[in-house]
């Protein structure tokens, strides 16, 4: 994630988490239109996991929430660790 590579620069880190949150939000909204998601496409490709997408969205929101509490704070390793644990 861009946010992980931007540690030490609060503005870039916030931008990375915001961008990730927006993409995950779009993905969650797309998954809501699929009534019976499969695990493989008709072409044989693995399909993403809507539950995983929701978890990653929550990680992004939590990281941004921590950043709002202190305008100069960086998220640190605990959010990144929870993000990696969810992958």
Secondary structure, DSSP 8 states (H G I E B T S, - for coil): -HHHHTTT-HHHHHHHHHHHHHHHHHHHHHHTT-SS--SB-TTS-B---HHHHHHHHHHHHHHHHHHHHSTT----HHHHHHHHHH-
